[in-house]
Amino acid sequence: MLRTRPYTLADLPGLLLIQRECFPPPFPPELWWQPDQIATHVRLFPAGALCAEDEGELVGSATAHVLRWEPEEPAHTWAEASDNGWLRNHDPAGNTLYGVDIAVRPAWRGRGVARALYQARYDLVRALKLKRFLAGSRLSGYCSHRDRMTPEQYADAVVRGDLSDPVITPQLRSGLRPVRVVRGYLPDEESGDNALLMEWRNPEL
């Protein structure tokens, strides 16, 4: 039975396996979570360090922290938002739960794992009375269209439903809505370094 819960240092082997399976080359291996980073996530903001478990086996993970952000602020990179993955910029007085990563092992995709992790994040936004959940989502299918479309045109086509993107399309189904394309968000060959900033607003505020 699928369930979500905070991850701990005891989950380290499973978390590292998730990283290797979910982000194979050409994704830069140096961007995989390292044990010291995972330990920092657990220490600084354990409520945002989530995993999904199926019959005792880790099948997905999602890491987030709290920042202060407003829609009119300038574009940012993943490194800026996440403190290069260390999350030392976590701000308990912030207004936004920022999704640093989410990963579902390939064999469990299409089985509701990502949806469960997003729902756990939305529940956390409500519990902490934050304004929103925010994440920069890789335009992972853009590499097949970059010779005839700009990143903005590709994102618009995915949002309209004319194209399907492995990352963006499931997130739209999970209730996230587009804010804007961010170029140079994350070194990533598949997306051409582009991401679509996605938002879920707290309906209780």
Secondary structure as UniProt FT lines:
FT   STRAND          2..6
FT   HELIX           9..11
FT   HELIX           12..22
FT   TURN            25..26
FT   HELIX           29..31
FT   HELIX           35..44
FT   HELIX           46..48
FT   STRAND          49..54
FT   TURN            55..56
FT   STRAND          57..67
FT   TURN            71..72
FT   HELIX           78..82
FT   TURN            83..86
FT   TURN            88..89
FT   TURN            92..93
FT   STRAND          96..104
FT   HELIX           106..108
FT   TURN            109..112
FT   HELIX           113..128
FT   STRAND          132..138
FT   TURN            140..141
FT   HELIX           142..144
FT   TURN            145..148
FT   HELIX           151..160
FT   TURN            166..167
FT   HELIX           168..173
FT   TURN            174..175
FT   STRAND          177..182
FT   TURN            183..184
FT   TURN            189..193
FT   STRAND          195..201
FT   TURN            203..204
//
